[in-house]
Amino acid sequence: MSPLPAPGAPLPHYVSTAPFDPQATESMTAAQSRIHLASQKKLMWWKFKQHKLALISGVFLAAVYLMILIVEFLAPYGLHTRNVDFIHAPPQPIHFFDKGSFVGPFVYGRGMTLDLDTLHRVYTDRPNDVQPIRFFCRGDAYKFWGVVASNYHLVCPAIGGQMFLLGTDRLGRDVLSRILYGARISLTIGLIGISISFVLGIVIGGLAGYRGGIFDLIVQRLIEVLQSLPSLPLWMALAAIMPVTWSPIVIYFGITVILGIIDWTGLARAVRSKLLALREEDYVQAAQLMGASTPRIIGRHLVPGFMSHLIASATISIPGMILGETALSFLGLGLRPPITSWGILLTEAKSVSVIAFYPWLLYPIIPVVLVILAFNFLGDGLRDAADPYK
């Protein structure tokens, strides 16, 4: 052992002359350094990619929303094209081989006979009538987004033939084409409705959480009253107020506004609870001392702090609006023809007898289910990605 220094003597002091190495105390691997230096957005993207189901759902929804931009081109028939010789025709399967030979995608022509006992049309395939499916072809005329006239389609039936892949309805209209056209209305209602809901929820909930006091008390009582009302009867009552003389496009925006007005309450409470916790933070106090206005503090400092939570809430709220429009249209209180949505298509299958004889009229429920599930899976993935450190 080295002897202790004498009382009053200076303590020995050692200084290393080696070059300073910032990684000497805690060296990181390349993978650790990549994560340590990554931005918040990149961390969220990496976390989101780990949720495979959410990633697949996001790709599916992106494809669906891109599809509605060119629905006129994708639909094999026009929205109102009637095939009076093929009323309530069942779906035609696609074939590739005929009598052992490869022909390519085609359908067999059909003949129709009337069953005199049940008075129902009976359709039978004609094996000798091979009708090749055409691609990038000329077909029914349409106006792209109601402006540009064209008749170019991705897929068409054979010249002089028929191609009803999902069958036809009571007027001989192609179900597949009407599902594609209906997607434009049903899917955009969710986006426009959530935009209205977001504006109301962030503004009202933000002011209630930031200001507090009597305004917060009034808002909370109003939210409690609205949330205590049954959703479906409230939708029906508000939809019934709209005059029948309104044009379909006005009714479309009316339904959208109704769905947005009703859905803002849950978001407003979420925003209020977040702002109650964040308004006491130091950076908010600093913004107040610098003279920032209330809208600026809420919009520039508080809301971005939980924007990821708002995005996840939106992906969960959109399915509810789509279901709301579908339910109202199915009950005859929502959109009305000639506007076509998935809810209006499902009105064709109201009775049990129709479902028993023409089950393909229920096919519009398939895209409704797929889109709702995709939004829910996407919301789960975004909620997990919102906190990448967990």
Secondary structure, DSSP 8 states (H G I E B T S, - for coil): ------TT---------S---TTSSS---HHHHHHHT--HHHHHHHHHHH-HHHHHHHHHHHHHHHHGGGHHHH-SS-TT---TTSTT------EEEETTEEEEEEEEEEEEEEETTTTEEEEEEEEEEEEE-EEEEEEEEEEETTTEEEEEEEEE--TT----TT-B-TT--BHHHHHHHHHHHHHHHHHHHHHHHHHHHHHHHHHHHHH-HHHHHHHHHHHHHHHHS-HHHHHHHHHHHS-TTS-HHHHHHHHHHHHHHHHHHHHHHHHHHHHHHHTTSHHHHHHHHTT--HHHIIIIIIGGGGHHHHHHHHHHHHHHHHHHHHHHHHTTSS--TTS--HHHHHGGG-SHHHHHH-GGGGTTHHHHHHHHHHHHHHHHHHHHHTSTT-
